[in-house]
Amino acid sequence: MLGDYFIDFHVHPGAELWVLRDRLHRAGAIASTLYPIDVDPTLSLTLSGLYRLARDLGMYVDVKSVIREVYDLISKWPEYMIDNMKLWYEVFKEGVSDFFIPFSSINPSFGGKYVRQKIKEMEHLGLRGVFVSPALQFFNPATSPAFKQLMEYAEKNNVLIVMHLGMPKDVDERIITHVMPKNLAEVLNEYRPYMVINGLGTPPERFGLWVREVLRVMRRYDNTYLSTSGINCYLFNDESAKPILNTLGPERILFGSGYPYRRFRDLVGDVKCVKGSDGVGNIDKEMIMMNNAIELFKYHGFRINENLSA
């Protein structure tokens, strides 16, 4: 074990689940969320969504590069990475339900009827959280009726939304500085479910820009949380990030690694960056690494290990 325990609020089922659990446990994790990503593996159905997104944004999107990047990513995934029901089944089949807390993923670009069907599936499986990604699912949060339908459902039924807003290098920087926060704010002004925002995949040279723009939105909406996946060492070891931590406060920050999209050594490094930070007190570290996650799980009615409930 590497020091004290923690809960990882950002893991994807990109490998055998028992392998993921064992490695996370080695790093000190006692529990972890598990996010599938509802995408069309051939990308044929969502291609029109990408063109529509580019048109809506009115800015440059290198469609071929984005398609290639997404396809290279999803071609390596197991089936349960993109299938909620298969993931739920695999968690119980592999005997890892005492460690992993699976989420659903619903793709708004497939339309309102599809979203309603997936909501019924989520209810049937007893899942209490939904993972969405405008960057990978090719939808505009501000203009997608299907996404607003999902947000309305989440607000009325106390379902936690996790939104991936990572901005790959092939996307115009102005989307980060103007379009992304504006679109997110429009939706949050209308619907108020609890939402966890993460920026996994954002390149290091854009960390400061990404965090500042997301923080601008989060100041206005106290139902939002920041997941640290991909930016732990920036947040907790960079002097320029101190105002961000002070403004947001430790109670709205959740430790996340993005494993196995990011490597095991990155996970270990992330843990060390948080726990070794001189700018964050021990009580605040406990909130970020564990307590905030437990409170969100309890509030939204997740099925969690009895040890976490105590």
N, C-alpha and C positions, 0 to 999 in steps of 0.2 A: 504494500500500500504506500501511496505517496502522500503522507500527511493526513489531514482530516477528510471527512466525507463531503460529498456534494451531490446535487441533482443536476443532470445535464438536460437543459431545456431545448436542445436542438440536435437530434440524431436522426439519420435516414436509414431505412432498412436496405442498404446497398450491398449487403453480404449476408452470410448465414447468421441467424439471430444469436445462436449460442456463442459464436465467435465474437460478435459485437459486445454481447453482455460480458464475456470474460475479460475482454480488453478494457472496457469501460470500468469494470470492477477493479482491475489492476491499478487503474489511475485514481481510484478512490470513489467512484460513483456508486451510490446505493439505489438509484432509480434513474430512469430516463424516459423522456417523451420519444415517440417514434412517428415520424412524419412520412407518409406516402406522398406521391405527387401524381395527381390525376391528369395525365397527358395522353394524347394519341401517339402511340409508338411509331406510327408511320409518318406522322406530322401532316398527313394529307388533309385531315379534317380541320386542323388549326391553322393551316397556311393562310386561308382567307382572313382569319382572325388577326394574324400578324400584319397583313397588309392594311386591314382596317385600323389597327392600333397605330401604325405608322401615319396613316392619313389623319386620324383623330388628333394625334400629337402635333401634326404639322411640322415635324422636324425629321432630320435625317436618321434613318435606321437602316443599317446594312443588312438587308433581309437574308441574303445568302450566307453571310457570316454568322448571323444569329441562328439560322436553321442548322448550319453545320455544327455550331457549338452545342446546341441542344441535342442534336441527333447523336453526336459523339458521346454525350453524357448519358443519355437514356439507353443507348445500345449496350451498355455494360451492366444495366440493372437487372436483378431478378424480377420475376413476374409480380411478386407481391409488393414491389416498389410502386407500382402504378394501379394496384387493385386493393381497395379497402377490405373487401371480404376475405380475399386470400391472405392478406396481412393479418387480420384478426384471427383467422384459423391457424396461421403459422405460429403466432404468439402462443396460443394454447397448446398446439401440437408439440412444440419444442420445449414446453414447460418453462417459459420465461415470463409468464404473466405476473410474477411477483416482482419483476424488475422493470419491464417495459410497460409504458402507458401509451397505447396506440391511439392515434388521431385518425380522423377521416380526411380525405382530400376531395374537393369538388371543383370541377372546371367550369366556370361561368361562360366560357366562350362556346360551350356546347348548347347553350340556350336554356330558357326557363323550364321547359318540360323536363329536360335532363336533370336540372338542379332539383326539381321536386322529387324525381325518382331517387336521386342520391341522398336526399334528406330522409326519405323513408327508409333507405338502406341503413343510414347512420342510426336512426332511431331503433331499428331492428337489432343492430349490433350493440346498442347501448353506449355508443361513442359520444363524448361530450366536447370534442374540439375539432376544428376544421382548419386544414392547411391550404392556403391559396398563394399563388405566385403570378402576378401580372407579367413578369419577365419570361416565365416558362410556359404559362398557359395562354399568353397573348390576349389579355383583355385590359380594357381601360376602366379602372374602378369608378370613375366619375360618370361614365356614359353607359355602362353595362346594366341593363334592366335585370338580368339574371343574377348579377353580383349583388345588386340592391335587394333583390328578393332573398338572397342568402343572408345578407346583413340584417334584414328585418326579422327573419326567422331566428337568427342567433340572439338578437336583442330580446325577443319575446320569450325565448325558451332557455335563456341563460347558457348559451353555447359559446365557448371561447374561440375566437378567431386568431389564427397565426398567419401573418402576412409577410411573405418574403419580398423585399423590395431591393434586393441586390442588383446593382447596375454593372453589367459586364462592360469591358472596354470598347466594344463595338457599338455602344449606344451613345448618342450625342450627350455631351456633358450638361447641356441646358435642360435636359429632362430631369436631372437631379436638382438643379438650382431653381427650377420654376414649375415645370409640369407635374412632376411627381408629388411634391408637397401640396400643390394646389388641388390636384385630383383627390388625394387622400383626405384633405380637409373638407372638401365638398361632401364626401360620403359620411365622414364622422360628424358633420354638422346635422345630418339627417337621421343617422342611426348610431346608437351608442352601446353596442355590445363591448365587452372587454376585448382588447386586441393587443397581441404581442407582435412587435415589428422587428424583423432582422434583416441584415444587409449582406448575408453570406454571398461571396462571389464578387463583391466590390473590390477593385484593385487597391493596393495600399496607397497609391498616390491620390486616391479619391476619398480616403477614410474621413479626413477632417471635413471636407465638403459634405459628404453624405450624412455624417452625424449632425452637423449644424443644421442642415435642412430638415431632417427628421425631428430634431429637437424643437425646431420652430413650430411644428405641428403639435408635438406632444405637450408643449407648454399650454396649449389651448384646451386640450382634452385629457382629463385626468383618468380616463378609462383605458389609456394606452400604456404599454410597458415596452421596454427596450431589451431585446435579447442580444447578448454580447458575441454571438458566433462570428468569428473572423476578425473581430476588433478588440479582443481582450487586452492584448499587450499595448495597443494604442491607447485604450481607455485608461488603463491602470498604471502605465509606465511612461506616459508622455505628458510633459508639463502643460502642453497646449490643450489637453483634454480635461484638466482640472475644473475649469468653469462649467463644463458639460455635466460632470458628476455633481457639482455643487448645485446646479440649477435643477436637475432632474431629481436628485436625492436617491439614496440606496434602495428605498422601498419600491421603486419602479424599474429596477434593473434585475434581469435574470441571467444567470450564467448559462451559456450555450457554447458548444464546440463546433458543430457542423460535421462531426464524425459520421461515417468514414469518407465523406466528400473531402474533408481535410484529413491528413494522416494522423496516426497515433502519436507521433512525436509532436505534432502541432497541438493535439489535445493535452498532452503532458505539459507542454510549454505554456498553454493557456492557463492551466490550473496554477502553475508556478507564478505566472504574471499577476494573477489576482491575489493569491495568498501571500506573495512576497511584496505586495505593494505597500510602500510606506505612507502613502497618502490616504489610505482607507483603514479605518479602525476595525478591530476584530468583530465587534457586534455588527457593523455594516457588512463585513465580509460574509458573516453567517446569513444575513438577510439575502445577499446577492447569490450566494452559492447554494442555499437550501430553503430558507424559511419563506421567501416570497413565492417560490414554486409551490410549496405545500399549501399556502394560503389560497392560491389560485385553484389548485386541484380541489380543495375542500369546497370553496365557494361555488364552483361549477359542477359539483357532484360527480367527479371522476372516481372510478374504482381504483383505489390505491392500496398498497401494502399496509397491513395493520400497524407496522412499526412506524410508518410515516404519519398515520392518523393520530398516534399517541401524543 
